[in-house]
Amino acid sequence: MIDFDIFHKKDSSPDMTPMIDMVFLLLIFFLLTSVFSLPAVKTKLPESSTAQQVKQDELTVVVKSDGSVYLNDYPVDDIHLRMMLGKKLAAADEKIVNVSADESVDFGKIVRVMDIAKESGAESVAFLTDKRSDEQSSEKPHISY
């Protein structure tokens, strides 16, 4: 009888390659999802004691301390803000716009953003705030009406 060595396993330990591949895939998955869960535009929100939790799928206009405006993390000017809000609000069920303004932003800029939102079809404009530090803290922004 002919004896072939290729059919005999010399090492009886399990192959670790598939497990290592899965660990790396899970690591990449969790790294990417953790990056997307953080707000992209950093602002220092004012604090409020009557804040409520905000939904993730709502329209958010961010006004930074330097006066730049972002719609859902994309920089826009007043003309593009009006156009994009009009399109998004026309397709939305709830016509709510959240304004997330840095606490040092000029009030005139916030009023201009509110006017643009109302002219674009928003039924309600809400402001995002942070909970006061003396209450339970959370990293998610809260909404104040």
HELIX and SHEET records of a PDB file:
HELIX    1   1 ASP A    5  PHE A    7  5                                   3    
HELIX    2   2 THR A   17  PHE A   36  1                                  20    
HELIX    3   3 ASP A   78  ALA A   91  1                                  14    
HELIX    4   4 PHE A  107  GLU A  119  1                                  13    
SHEET    1   A 6 GLU A  47  SER A  48  0                                        
SHEET    2   A 6 SER A 124  LYS A 131  1                                        
SHEET    3   A 6 ILE A  96  ALA A 101  1                                        
SHEET    4   A 6 LEU A  59  VAL A  63  1                                        
SHEET    5   A 6 VAL A  69  LEU A  71 -1                                        
SHEET    6   A 6 TYR A  74  VAL A  76 -1                                        
SHEET    1   B 4 GLU A  47  SER A  48  0                                        
SHEET    2   B 4 SER A 124  LYS A 131  1                                        
SHEET    3   B 4 HIS A 142  SER A 144 -1                                        
SHEET    4   B 4 GLN A  52  GLN A  53 -1                                        
END                                                                             
